[in-house]
Amino acid sequence: MRAEDVAQYLLDNPQFFEDHAEMLSQINLPHPHGGRTISLSERQLLTLRERVKDLEKKLHDLLEYAKENDALQLKVHQFNSALFGPHDRSTLQSLIVHNLRDIFAVPHVALHLWKDEPPSAEVLAFADEHKQPVCTHHAIHDTLPWFGEAGEHLRSFAYLPLRAHGQTIGLLILASEDKERFYPEMGTLFLQRIAETLGSAFHLHV
């Protein structure tokens, strides 16, 4: 008889151990963390304790994620609030770059508006094509020179196309020497919120 057949029989007949209660005290199993043997009830208790530990770790991780999201949400709110006011386009661009560095600790920021700096055909097509932020480990098309001499040291990028009135009006790029700061698999919800806010902030200037 196969072990699978025994396991399936016990699953199909949960009253088995009620009918043979004396077996519970006779079955000994290897201790999961040592060479001695323990009773079936002790093994069950250890299994439950391990499951509780796993659940506690998952809960701890969820709480940490929640704290990180709350902190990030606060930063996004702080960033957005600073944009309100009678800013001209040049002042607004400088304010955005400064606050991205100051609030989010993004070391390198490049913000180009098509009205002031028309892009290459490839960059324009890229911005038009992507409705969501794109995170990569390499610069896309001819955007690396936007960062000047720092470009050769950059290892991760977040591309945020900016839109107003349904049209692409520019591109914001966040970059870092840290390869793990921006990566293809990362969530982009907060980046998208920032892009949408900037699009709204610039809509009077396009």
Solvent accessible surface area in square Angstrom, and as a share of the most:
residue,aa,sasa,rsa
1,M,199,0.89
2,R,156,0.57
3,A,80,0.62
4,E,109,0.49
5,D,57,0.30
6,V,67,0.38
7,A,52,0.40
8,Q,95,0.42
9,Y,113,0.43
10,L,59,0.30
11,L,134,0.67
12,D,91,0.47
13,N,36,0.18
14,P,106,0.67
15,Q,84,0.38
16,F,45,0.19
17,F,57,0.24
18,E,140,0.63
19,D,96,0.50
20,H,73,0.32
21,A,59,0.46
22,E,99,0.44
23,M,60,0.27
24,L,72,0.36
25,S,92,0.60
26,Q,126,0.56
27,I,50,0.25
28,N,95,0.49
29,L,52,0.26
30,P,96,0.61
31,H,32,0.14
32,P,52,0.33
33,H,141,0.63
34,G,42,0.41
35,G,84,0.81
36,R,148,0.54
37,T,83,0.48
38,I,5,0.02
39,S,27,0.18
40,L,31,0.15
41,S,72,0.46
42,E,83,0.37
43,R,65,0.24
44,Q,104,0.46
45,L,86,0.43
46,L,33,0.16
47,T,39,0.22
48,L,99,0.49
49,R,133,0.49
50,E,64,0.29
51,R,147,0.54
52,V,78,0.45
53,K,138,0.58
54,D,81,0.42
55,L,115,0.57
56,E,104,0.47
57,K,132,0.56
58,K,126,0.53
59,L,103,0.51
60,H,105,0.47
61,D,45,0.23
62,L,114,0.57
63,L,96,0.48
64,E,63,0.28
65,Y,127,0.48
66,A,47,0.37
67,K,126,0.54
68,E,108,0.49
69,N,78,0.40
70,D,99,0.51
71,A,52,0.41
72,L,61,0.30
73,Q,95,0.42
74,L,118,0.59
75,K,79,0.34
76,V,4,0.03
77,H,115,0.51
78,Q,98,0.43
79,F,0,0.00
80,N,33,0.17
81,S,53,0.34
82,A,37,0.28
83,L,13,0.06
84,F,166,0.69
85,G,47,0.45
86,P,147,0.93
87,H,52,0.23
88,D,84,0.44
89,R,61,0.22
90,S,79,0.51
91,T,65,0.38
92,L,4,0.02
93,Q,34,0.15
94,S,71,0.45
95,L,43,0.21
96,I,0,0.00
97,V,30,0.17
98,H,106,0.48
99,N,13,0.06
100,L,1,0.00
101,R,119,0.43
102,D,98,0.51
103,I,22,0.11
104,F,22,0.09
105,A,69,0.53
106,V,4,0.02
107,P,56,0.35
108,H,34,0.15
109,V,13,0.08
110,A,7,0.05
111,L,14,0.07
112,H,32,0.14
113,L,0,0.00
114,W,33,0.11
115,K,125,0.53
116,D,65,0.34
117,E,74,0.33
118,P,110,0.69
119,P,31,0.20
120,S,36,0.23
121,A,79,0.61
122,E,93,0.42
123,V,1,0.01
124,L,68,0.34
125,A,60,0.46
126,F,16,0.07
127,A,0,0.00
128,D,64,0.33
129,E,126,0.56
130,H,55,0.25
131,K,126,0.53
132,Q,102,0.45
133,P,10,0.06
134,V,32,0.18
135,C,10,0.06
136,T,12,0.07
137,H,65,0.29
138,H,118,0.53
139,A,25,0.19
140,I,21,0.11
141,H,105,0.47
142,D,72,0.37
143,T,1,0.01
144,L,65,0.32
145,P,100,0.63
146,W,55,0.19
147,F,24,0.10
148,G,50,0.48
149,E,161,0.72
150,A,29,0.22
151,G,3,0.03
152,E,123,0.55
153,H,100,0.45
154,L,8,0.04
155,R,117,0.43
156,S,0,0.00
157,F,3,0.01
158,A,0,0.00
159,Y,0,0.00
160,L,0,0.00
161,P,7,0.04
162,L,0,0.00
163,R,59,0.21
164,A,8,0.06
165,H,136,0.61
166,G,68,0.65
167,Q,123,0.55
168,T,19,0.11
169,I,14,0.07
170,G,0,0.00
171,L,0,0.00
172,L,0,0.00
173,I,0,0.00
174,L,3,0.02
175,A,0,0.00
176,S,6,0.04
177,E,83,0.37
178,D,76,0.39
179,K,111,0.47
180,E,115,0.52
181,R,78,0.28
182,F,7,0.03
183,Y,75,0.29
184,P,81,0.51
185,E,142,0.64
186,M,45,0.20
187,G,65,0.63
188,T,35,0.20
189,L,105,0.52
190,F,39,0.16
191,L,18,0.09
192,Q,26,0.12
193,R,109,0.40
194,I,4,0.02
195,A,6,0.04
196,E,85,0.38
197,T,32,0.19
198,L,0,0.00
199,G,2,0.02
200,S,70,0.45
201,A,27,0.21
202,F,0,0.00
203,H,69,0.31
204,L,141,0.70
205,H,40,0.18
206,V,71,0.41
